[in-house]
Amino acid sequence: MLVCVVLDDGYSLGVLSSYVHVAWALAAGGRLGVGNDPRYNKSRCFETFPFPVATPDQQSRIADLASQIDVHRKRVLAEHEDLTLTGLYNVLEKLRSGAALNAKEKAIHDKGLVAVLKSLHDELDAAVLDAYGWHDTPTDEQILERLVALNAERVAEEAQGNIRWLRPAFQAPESVQTVMAGMADSAPRQGTHSSAPGLPSPPSAKAPWPQTLPDQMAALAAVLSQTPQSLAELANHFSGKGKWKARLPELLATLATLGRARALEDGRWMG
């Protein structure tokens, strides 16, 4: 069985390669065959898996480690035709269990530099745990309990219209385009008014804060495409009740990960 996850960023590869996701997939997936081998069911293992809400630094760290793992595996497999990915990871699992390696496994270990692979995976697992905010060493059972609780939180969010799209431009294109077009029409044009240096130009009218996550991200991206904004200036473009202003740093970090925003040295953001 082959399952393809069409995401082009190292961060997603890192999270899905971590032990956190492995533990979830082994528990949520099915079993197949005489050996009762685990089976990765997309609808149960991937679609229900709650990704962490990682900061840009955490995402960068996870992506870098995922890239190092990918490069290492490709290099040793290219150098040794007798090595396989399955063989490398079978030896890795024996290293983790503390079991002794036989002669064939020792040869795979040495040729494939499996100790290096293990070290990279250990660092990746620690980075993903940090992204979840789990600074202890949770057991498999604790990992599953926390993921189930986080899954329930996401279900409640989605019931309120807040969906954490992995690929918003692909998964909610109509919503994104509509909001961006609306913001472009209502945004003030350059040269229509001026303001004192260092002070924000007041928007002509505040737009209501969007209800869904894709719309919120699209609205922020549209404002940032006009001119650099501080958090206070950005919040001043919208009206609405609730704690949505507190979520601006998280939304900006997500936009930065998608390449739709970047932080400036003076603390402002721009698209």
Summary of the structure (lengths in Angstrom):
residues: 271
radius of gyration: 22.9
end to end distance: 41.1
largest distance: 77.5
contacts: 717
relative contact order: 0.09
helix: 58%
strand: 6%
